[in-house]
Structure formats: C-alpha cells, structure tokens
C-alpha cells in the first residue's frame, strides 16, 4: 500500500509505504503521478529495480509456501493439483526448513545446558 503526501492544492508531491500525519491519502501505484514519483525514487536510489526484486525473492517464496500450506490445510486446494515441479520444489524447501529448525532447536538446547553447567547466564 502506498500513501501520498499532498500540497495545499491537493496535488501529490511524494509517496511512502506507511501512513503518517503527512502521508494520509491511500493511492494506487499505477496512478500516473504516483508512478512518476516512484520512478524518480528508483532512478535516484543506488539500487536498481532488478536488485530490489531479487532481494525480495526469498521473502516472497516463504509467503507463497505459507499460502500453499494454508490453502491445503483449509482444503481449498489439494497439494497434488499443483504441477509436479512445484510440488518437488515446495517439498524440498519444506525439508530444508525442517532441517534448519531442528538444528536451531538442538543448538538452543545445547546452549541451555552449557549455561547451566558453567553457571553463566545466557541472557
């Protein structure tokens, strides 16, 4: 969601991703004025739009994984209805996330025991 800052005449002068006292008006990114402001911000920033998209890919993948899990739990879709390649990719990522979460938990347990044995507080 984008919020616009407007001048006294009601003309959009800037946009932000969060609402505040200055940025009150909810606007669409495809509005010509908003699109122009966004384009200027991206061209003046040191990162390209491709770099921004690439950096958010991991986050978007996690969102999509969670969405598929939610839809299958609610029985709105069946996992087997997804293309085979998507099923393999999702199952592979789920397995890797499981391995990482199990390793993190075992490290936390080991650290807890270390703290008890040495008398040192981990906090």
C-alpha positions, -999 to 999 in steps of 0.1 A, spaced: 0 0 0 12 35 -8 3 67 9 7 101 -6 17 135 7 -3 163 -9 3 200 -10 -23 227 -3 -38 223 -37 -43 186 -33 -15 177 -57 5 146 -48 41 156 -40 55 124 -25 46 88 -16 56 65 12 49 29 21 34 37 55 7 60 67 16 91 88 4 126 96 19 138 64 12 108 42 -26 103 47 -40 96 12 -41 60 0 -30 58 -36 -25 32 -63 10 26 -78 -4 28 -113 -17 64 -109 4 84 -133 16 109 -107 25 82 -82 43 61 -109 63 92 -119 74 98 -83 83 61 -78 103 61 -110 123 91 -98 129 75 -64 141 43 -80 164 61 -105 179 83 -78 185 53 -55 218 34 -58 200 1 -62 182 -9 -94 147 -23 -95 161 -56 -105 182 -57 -73 151 -48 -53 131 -76 -69 160 -101 -64 164 -92 -27 127 -98 -21 125 -132 -39 133 -152 -8 107 -134 13 81 -139 -15 89 -176 -17 83 -180 20 50 -162 17 39 -184 -12 49 -215 8 28 -204 37 -1 -196 14 0 -231 -2 1 -246 33 -29 -225 44 -49 -233 13 -42 -270 16 -50 -271 53 -83 -254 46 -88 -279 18 -93 -252 -8 -67 -268 -30 -51 -302 -30 -13 -303 -30 -14 -329 -58 -32 -304 -80 0 -283 -82 23 -290 -111 48 -318 -103 78 -293 -105 61 -270 -79 54 -300 -56 90 -311 -57 103 -276 -51 79 -270 -22 87 -303 -6 124 -297 -10 122 -263 6 100 -277 34 125 -304 41 154 -279 42 135 -256 66 128 -286 88 165 -295 90 174 -259 98 147 -256 125 158 -289 141 194 -278 141 185 -244 157 165 -261 184 193 -286 192 217 -257 194 194 -239 218 192 -270 240 229 -274 240 234 -238 248 209 -240 277 228 -270 291 261 -251 287 247 -222 306 236 -245 335 269 -264 337 291 -233 337 269 -212 359 269 -184 333 237 -168 323 230 -166 286 207 -136 289 
